[in-house]
């Protein structure tokens, strides 16, 4: 649940506009999906009333290595966030957040 009332967050608005434009423009699916995940994650991280604790597991490190390998193997072919997530057994949201948390970069970077 997010806080009641209007949210005044210009950076969040910018992220939502980027996601909207990428989705509307039929951009690279990985770019569009990652932008949407980034916007929603920002909304939750900044404005949720409760925040979960973050724990890194050994399996998380292996999953990030798998995602990196998959991205390196498919440099010319478009790959979706859903395909990356499926390859490591995670939801798109979890895969994007895990990758960004562990590497400091979005999957499409």
N, C-alpha and C positions, 0 to 999 in steps of 0.2 A: 504494500500500500504506500502511496506517495502522500506527501503533505497536502493538506487542504488548501484551496485557493489557487490563485494564479501563480505560475512559476516565472520569475523574471531572471532568465539566464541566456544572455546573448550568444555565448559559446554553444550552448545546447541548440539554440535556434539555428546557428550556422551548420552544426552537424546534421540536423534534421533536413535542412535545405540541400545539403550535399547528397544525403541519402536519397531524398526525393528526386533530385535531378538525375542522379545516376540510374535510378530505377525507371524513370520516365524516358530516358534517352537510350534505353536498351544497351547500356555500357557493358563492358566486360562483366560477366556474372559475378566473378570473385570480388571485383571492386565494388559493385552495387551491394552485394550481400554483406560485405565487410563494413561498408559505410552505414548500412542499416543497423547492424549489430553494434557498431560504435555509438550511434546515436541513442539507441535503447539502453545500452550499458551506461552511458553517461547520465541519462535520465535516472536510472535506478541508483547508481553510485552516489549521485549528488542529492537526490530528492526522496529516496526511500526512507521510511521511518525506521526500518530495521536493516542492518547490514550483516551478511554472513561473514564468518572468519575465513581467511584464505590459508589453505594448507597445500604444500607441494608434495606430491607423492612420486615415488620412483617411476611408476607407470606414466605419470605426466611427462617426465623427461623423455621416455621412450616414444611417447605419442608425438611430441614436438619433433623429435628426430625423424619419425616416419613422415610427418607433414613436410618437413624440409626436403626430405628425399623425394617425395612425390612432386613437390614444386620444381625441384631441379630436373626431374625426369620429364616434366611436361612444360618446358619453357616456351615452346611454340604452340602447343595446343591449349585452348582455353579450358580451365578447370574451375569448377564451382566450389564454393565453400561447402555445399552439401556433400560433394564427392570427397573432399578432404576429410570432412567430419566422419563420413561413413567409413573411410579407410582406417580410422583409429577408434571407431566405435563410440563416437560422441555426438551430441547434438551440434548443430551449426553454431549456436550461441556459445556453448562450452568450448568447442574447438577454437573459435576465434579468440575468446578471452584467454584461454590457456596459451595459445601461440603468442599473443601480444604480451601477456604477463611474463613469459619465459624468455622472449627474444627482444622485447621492446619495440617490435615492429608489427604492423598488421600483416596478415597473410599475403595481401596483394602487393606489398612494398617491394 
